Amino acid sequence: MLEIKDLAVQYGNQIPTIEHFDLSMKKGEIISIVGESGSGKTTVIRAVLGALPGAGRVASGDILFHGKSLLKNSQSDWRKLRGSKISMIFQEPMTSLNPVMKIGDQVAECVLQHEKISKKEALKKAEDMLRKTGVPRVEHMMKEYPFQLSGGQRQRVMIAMALVCKPEILIADEPTTALDVTIQAQILDLMNQLKKETGTSILFITHDLGVVAEVCDDVAVMYCGRVVERGDVKTIFANPSHPYTKGLLGSIPRLGDAGKELKSIPGNVPNPKYMPKGCKFEPRCPYASEKCREEEPGFFQIEEGHISRCWLCESGQLKTDHVEKAGD
């Protein structure tokens, strides 16, 4: 359905911030892209939506939707595609919703942009979708403004707006970041339920691996604008093969660890202007070798469907003693 091939994105004449990015998505699949802030997650989804800011451009590679290149789209093509075939849930609903427009009108407007129906019919579709998302007092809420809703209710409205035109792909950019754990669980359950009912594929962008474990089928771990590990969620969590993935998993607080110091990955994501020559994680990896410093690794297959961009995997066998320590 969606295929990203060897994507490179750059701003102006600067060094590309995204390089050699590959991702494929099937119908009804939930894939997560995870990584620290600055890894390039949001840049990738902006490229998919044709919404790169300012001087941003796709320098090379391709983005295919049902075999057709999205890079050839005109502005008119993009307007028809966004919201109808590919929709997005933004990170902060309070800044995404119109503060002076009633909720019902905002959801109905999404329908009117893509379907030639009356305002009354659009409002009926808006009401039906809000009801599916579990919004309470739907008839009353249709007449309310965003400031009158709770954070969880606003996020449900954003989901309703994204799904009201029944898109084939839903992109969710940190959709649970500003929510408490109870509302977060409700939103994740809702997304799982809607995927089963509508068959919509979901591209989930997050830095929260707990969320990934809850809802996703596959996960792509991203670092410095490239995927460093990819596989199904159970495999990645049980057998992480890249030191960066291991470090991310090791930094998750666990029950029973009260009083223990939280683990962290030393250092920061490097500035694209000063990118390491070889493996981009090398300056932060305690097991980097001379080969890591001089040459960037390609992908090695750990097992079927599980690949990793790390020289530790060159032999085809994961050196677990090395990788275990990378998360310590």
PyMOL commands that set and color helices and strands:
alter all, ss='L'
color gray80, all
select helices_A, chain A and resi 41-48+70-72+75-81+93-96+103-114+119-132+138-141+146-148+151-163+181-198+209-215+233-238+243-250+272-274+282-284+290-294+311-313+320-326
alter helices_A, ss='H'
color red, helices_A
select strands_A, chain A and resi 2-11+18-25+30-34+56-65+68-69+86-89+169-173+201-206+218-223+226-232+300-303+306-308
alter strands_A, ss='S'
color yellow, strands_A
deselect
rebuild
show_as cartoon
